[in-house]
Amino acid sequence: MYIIKVKGKAKIPDYIQLRDDNFVLIAYFRADRPLKNMDRYGLEGKEEVLRTLIDHLEFGKLQLLDIA
């Protein structure tokens, strides 16, 4: 799974995209909102680690999401 942080402009907020190994979009959510329903993506119980990662992500840089 891959993660990318997309910079918003004007009234459009920053977003996070989660993509599978074929780069197909599987999740799209606001970067400033609490993480909910992470069990849909196999990330249950990893919300705090994911929040820290999102806070330190560079905009526009696709990264392999490897949370163990």
MODELLER restraints for C-alpha pairs under 7 A, 6 or more apart:
rsr = mdl.restraints
at = mdl.atoms
rsr.add(forms.Gaussian(group=physical.xy_distance, feature=features.Distance(at['CA:1:A'], at['CA:18:A']), mean=6.83, stdev=0.5))
rsr.add(forms.Gaussian(group=physical.xy_distance, feature=features.Distance(at['CA:1:A'], at['CA:19:A']), mean=5.63, stdev=0.5))
rsr.add(forms.Gaussian(group=physical.xy_distance, feature=features.Distance(at['CA:1:A'], at['CA:20:A']), mean=4.49, stdev=0.5))
rsr.add(forms.Gaussian(group=physical.xy_distance, feature=features.Distance(at['CA:1:A'], at['CA:21:A']), mean=5.47, stdev=0.5))
rsr.add(forms.Gaussian(group=physical.xy_distance, feature=features.Distance(at['CA:1:A'], at['CA:64:A']), mean=6.17, stdev=0.5))
rsr.add(forms.Gaussian(group=physical.xy_distance, feature=features.Distance(at['CA:1:A'], at['CA:65:A']), mean=5.46, stdev=0.5))
rsr.add(forms.Gaussian(group=physical.xy_distance, feature=features.Distance(at['CA:2:A'], at['CA:18:A']), mean=5.67, stdev=0.5))
rsr.add(forms.Gaussian(group=physical.xy_distance, feature=features.Distance(at['CA:2:A'], at['CA:19:A']), mean=4.99, stdev=0.5))
rsr.add(forms.Gaussian(group=physical.xy_distance, feature=features.Distance(at['CA:2:A'], at['CA:20:A']), mean=6.16, stdev=0.5))
rsr.add(forms.Gaussian(group=physical.xy_distance, feature=features.Distance(at['CA:2:A'], at['CA:62:A']), mean=6.68, stdev=0.5))
rsr.add(forms.Gaussian(group=physical.xy_distance, feature=features.Distance(at['CA:2:A'], at['CA:63:A']), mean=5.52, stdev=0.5))
rsr.add(forms.Gaussian(group=physical.xy_distance, feature=features.Distance(at['CA:2:A'], at['CA:64:A']), mean=4.42, stdev=0.5))
rsr.add(forms.Gaussian(group=physical.xy_distance, feature=features.Distance(at['CA:2:A'], at['CA:65:A']), mean=4.89, stdev=0.5))
rsr.add(forms.Gaussian(group=physical.xy_distance, feature=features.Distance(at['CA:3:A'], at['CA:17:A']), mean=5.67, stdev=0.5))
rsr.add(forms.Gaussian(group=physical.xy_distance, feature=features.Distance(at['CA:3:A'], at['CA:18:A']), mean=4.71, stdev=0.5))
rsr.add(forms.Gaussian(group=physical.xy_distance, feature=features.Distance(at['CA:3:A'], at['CA:19:A']), mean=6.31, stdev=0.5))
rsr.add(forms.Gaussian(group=physical.xy_distance, feature=features.Distance(at['CA:3:A'], at['CA:62:A']), mean=5.87, stdev=0.5))
rsr.add(forms.Gaussian(group=physical.xy_distance, feature=features.Distance(at['CA:3:A'], at['CA:63:A']), mean=5.39, stdev=0.5))
rsr.add(forms.Gaussian(group=physical.xy_distance, feature=features.Distance(at['CA:3:A'], at['CA:64:A']), mean=6.34, stdev=0.5))
rsr.add(forms.Gaussian(group=physical.xy_distance, feature=features.Distance(at['CA:3:A'], at['CA:65:A']), mean=5.82, stdev=0.5))
rsr.add(forms.Gaussian(group=physical.xy_distance, feature=features.Distance(at['CA:4:A'], at['CA:16:A']), mean=5.82, stdev=0.5))
rsr.add(forms.Gaussian(group=physical.xy_distance, feature=features.Distance(at['CA:4:A'], at['CA:17:A']), mean=5.33, stdev=0.5))
rsr.add(forms.Gaussian(group=physical.xy_distance, feature=features.Distance(at['CA:4:A'], at['CA:18:A']), mean=6.78, stdev=0.5))
rsr.add(forms.Gaussian(group=physical.xy_distance, feature=features.Distance(at['CA:4:A'], at['CA:60:A']), mean=6.13, stdev=0.5))
rsr.add(forms.Gaussian(group=physical.xy_distance, feature=features.Distance(at['CA:4:A'], at['CA:61:A']), mean=5.87, stdev=0.5))
rsr.add(forms.Gaussian(group=physical.xy_distance, feature=features.Distance(at['CA:4:A'], at['CA:62:A']), mean=4.72, stdev=0.5))
rsr.add(forms.Gaussian(group=physical.xy_distance, feature=features.Distance(at['CA:4:A'], at['CA:63:A']), mean=6.36, stdev=0.5))
rsr.add(forms.Gaussian(group=physical.xy_distance, feature=features.Distance(at['CA:5:A'], at['CA:15:A']), mean=5.91, stdev=0.5))
rsr.add(forms.Gaussian(group=physical.xy_distance, feature=features.Distance(at['CA:5:A'], at['CA:16:A']), mean=4.66, stdev=0.5))
rsr.add(forms.Gaussian(group=physical.xy_distance, feature=features.Distance(at['CA:5:A'], at['CA:17:A']), mean=6.49, stdev=0.5))
rsr.add(forms.Gaussian(group=physical.xy_distance, feature=features.Distance(at['CA:5:A'], at['CA:57:A']), mean=6.61, stdev=0.5))
rsr.add(forms.Gaussian(group=physical.xy_distance, feature=features.Distance(at['CA:5:A'], at['CA:58:A']), mean=6.76, stdev=0.5))
rsr.add(forms.Gaussian(group=physical.xy_distance, feature=features.Distance(at['CA:5:A'], at['CA:59:A']), mean=4.94, stdev=0.5))
rsr.add(forms.Gaussian(group=physical.xy_distance, feature=features.Distance(at['CA:5:A'], at['CA:60:A']), mean=5.69, stdev=0.5))
rsr.add(forms.Gaussian(group=physical.xy_distance, feature=features.Distance(at['CA:6:A'], at['CA:14:A']), mean=5.65, stdev=0.5))
rsr.add(forms.Gaussian(group=physical.xy_distance, feature=features.Distance(at['CA:6:A'], at['CA:15:A']), mean=5.11, stdev=0.5))
rsr.add(forms.Gaussian(group=physical.xy_distance, feature=features.Distance(at['CA:6:A'], at['CA:16:A']), mean=6.09, stdev=0.5))
rsr.add(forms.Gaussian(group=physical.xy_distance, feature=features.Distance(at['CA:6:A'], at['CA:59:A']), mean=5.62, stdev=0.5))
rsr.add(forms.Gaussian(group=physical.xy_distance, feature=features.Distance(at['CA:6:A'], at['CA:60:A']), mean=5.63, stdev=0.5))
rsr.add(forms.Gaussian(group=physical.xy_distance, feature=features.Distance(at['CA:7:A'], at['CA:14:A']), mean=4.73, stdev=0.5))
rsr.add(forms.Gaussian(group=physical.xy_distance, feature=features.Distance(at['CA:7:A'], at['CA:15:A']), mean=6.72, stdev=0.5))
rsr.add(forms.Gaussian(group=physical.xy_distance, feature=features.Distance(at['CA:7:A'], at['CA:59:A']), mean=5.98, stdev=0.5))
rsr.add(forms.Gaussian(group=physical.xy_distance, feature=features.Distance(at['CA:8:A'], at['CA:14:A']), mean=4.39, stdev=0.5))
rsr.add(forms.Gaussian(group=physical.xy_distance, feature=features.Distance(at['CA:13:A'], at['CA:30:A']), mean=6.80, stdev=0.5))
rsr.add(forms.Gaussian(group=physical.xy_distance, feature=features.Distance(at['CA:14:A'], at['CA:30:A']), mean=6.02, stdev=0.5))
rsr.add(forms.Gaussian(group=physical.xy_distance, feature=features.Distance(at['CA:14:A'], at['CA:31:A']), mean=5.61, stdev=0.5))
rsr.add(forms.Gaussian(group=physical.xy_distance, feature=features.Distance(at['CA:15:A'], at['CA:28:A']), mean=6.79, stdev=0.5))
rsr.add(forms.Gaussian(group=physical.xy_distance, feature=features.Distance(at['CA:15:A'], at['CA:29:A']), mean=5.54, stdev=0.5))
rsr.add(forms.Gaussian(group=physical.xy_distance, feature=features.Distance(at['CA:15:A'], at['CA:30:A']), mean=4.34, stdev=0.5))
rsr.add(forms.Gaussian(group=physical.xy_distance, feature=features.Distance(at['CA:15:A'], at['CA:31:A']), mean=4.96, stdev=0.5))
rsr.add(forms.Gaussian(group=physical.xy_distance, feature=features.Distance(at['CA:16:A'], at['CA:28:A']), mean=5.68, stdev=0.5))
rsr.add(forms.Gaussian(group=physical.xy_distance, feature=features.Distance(at['CA:16:A'], at['CA:29:A']), mean=5.40, stdev=0.5))
rsr.add(forms.Gaussian(group=physical.xy_distance, feature=features.Distance(at['CA:16:A'], at['CA:30:A']), mean=6.03, stdev=0.5))
rsr.add(forms.Gaussian(group=physical.xy_distance, feature=features.Distance(at['CA:16:A'], at['CA:31:A']), mean=5.66, stdev=0.5))
rsr.add(forms.Gaussian(group=physical.xy_distance, feature=features.Distance(at['CA:17:A'], at['CA:25:A']), mean=6.88, stdev=0.5))
rsr.add(forms.Gaussian(group=physical.xy_distance, feature=features.Distance(at['CA:17:A'], at['CA:27:A']), mean=5.68, stdev=0.5))
rsr.add(forms.Gaussian(group=physical.xy_distance, feature=features.Distance(at['CA:17:A'], at['CA:28:A']), mean=4.61, stdev=0.5))
rsr.add(forms.Gaussian(group=physical.xy_distance, feature=features.Distance(at['CA:17:A'], at['CA:29:A']), mean=6.77, stdev=0.5))
rsr.add(forms.Gaussian(group=physical.xy_distance, feature=features.Distance(at['CA:18:A'], at['CA:25:A']), mean=6.10, stdev=0.5))
rsr.add(forms.Gaussian(group=physical.xy_distance, feature=features.Distance(at['CA:18:A'], at['CA:26:A']), mean=5.69, stdev=0.5))
rsr.add(forms.Gaussian(group=physical.xy_distance, feature=features.Distance(at['CA:18:A'], at['CA:27:A']), mean=4.97, stdev=0.5))
rsr.add(forms.Gaussian(group=physical.xy_distance, feature=features.Distance(at['CA:18:A'], at['CA:28:A']), mean=6.47, stdev=0.5))
rsr.add(forms.Gaussian(group=physical.xy_distance, feature=features.Distance(at['CA:19:A'], at['CA:25:A']), mean=4.50, stdev=0.5))
rsr.add(forms.Gaussian(group=physical.xy_distance, feature=features.Distance(at['CA:19:A'], at['CA:26:A']), mean=5.34, stdev=0.5))
rsr.add(forms.Gaussian(group=physical.xy_distance, feature=features.Distance(at['CA:19:A'], at['CA:27:A']), mean=6.98, stdev=0.5))
rsr.add(forms.Gaussian(group=physical.xy_distance, feature=features.Distance(at['CA:20:A'], at['CA:26:A']), mean=6.61, stdev=0.5))
rsr.add(forms.Gaussian(group=physical.xy_distance, feature=features.Distance(at['CA:35:A'], at['CA:47:A']), mean=6.38, stdev=0.5))
rsr.add(forms.Gaussian(group=physical.xy_distance, feature=features.Distance(at['CA:38:A'], at['CA:44:A']), mean=5.13, stdev=0.5))
